[in-house]
């Protein structure tokens, strides 16, 4: 199983509706990608203060690395990725992407 974590430092002008459009686009990939099992979206709720400005994000669970890899090359995922990068402060600098295998 692969847990694909995407944390976003949003540009100030991206409002709640703009963020929700991104999350809906991510959720819409689930029926399209075999092995894409779950999508969790949330604001950071950690009290530790170690978020480094990554205010919210999403986590996608995949059955295995092959499912994650299919997601990465999917043309609709590429469109969603452009939305995310466009909304992030500094483009790619405003993203933290991390995959965990378990």
N, C-alpha and C positions, 0 to 999 in steps of 0.2 A: 504494500500500500504506500502511496505517495501523498503527502500533505504539502500542497503548493500554497505558500503564504505570500501575499502581496500587501505591503503597507505603503500608504500614500501620504505625502506631505502636500496637501492641496494648495493651489494658488488662492489667494484671499478672495478673488471674485467668483470662485466656484461655489454656488449656493447649494442648499440641501437638495433642491430639485435636480440640479446638474449632477450631483453625486449619486442620487437615486437612479438617474438614467444610466449611469455607468454600471451600477450594481444590477439593474434589470438586464442590461446587455450581457453581463457575465452569467447571470442565471439562465438566460435564454440559450446559452451554449450547452447546457446539461443534456437536453434530449438529442442534441446533434452529435455529441462525442461519446461513443461507446466507452464505458468504464469510468466516466465522470460521475461520481457517486453523490456528492454533496457540495453545496456552496453555503458558506457562513459569511455574513456581512456584519460588521460592528464598528462602532467608535471604540477607541482605546479606553478601557475602563480601569487600567492598572493604577493603583495609588503610588507606585514607586517613583514616578517622575523620570523614568529612563527612556521615554519614547523618542527622544531627539526630534520632536516635531512631527512625527508620523502619527497623525491624529486619528486615522481610521484605515480600514482596509477590508480585505476579504481573504478567505481561505477556501481552497478547492481541494476536495479529497478525490483521489483517483485509485482505481483498483490496483494499478501497477504502473511501472515506468512506461510501458508501451502506450497505455491510455494517456498519460501525461504528455508523451512525445507526440501523439496524434493531435492533441489539443494545441500544442505549441506551433504546429505547422498548418493548422486549420485556417482557412481564409477569413472566416467570420471572427475567429480569435484575433487575427491580425488587425481587423477593423476595431475591435474592442480595445486592443492594446494601444492603438493610436489615440483613442479617446482618453485612456488612462494617462498616457504620456503627456497629452495635450493639457490635461487638467492638473498635472503635478507641477509644483513649484520647481522651476529649473529643468523641466522635462525629465529625463532619466535620473538626474540627480535627486529628484523628489520621490524616488521609488526605492523600496527595499524588497527584493524578491528572494525567497529562501524556500528550498524544498527539503522536506524531511522524509526519510524512508523508514517505514516501520512494518 
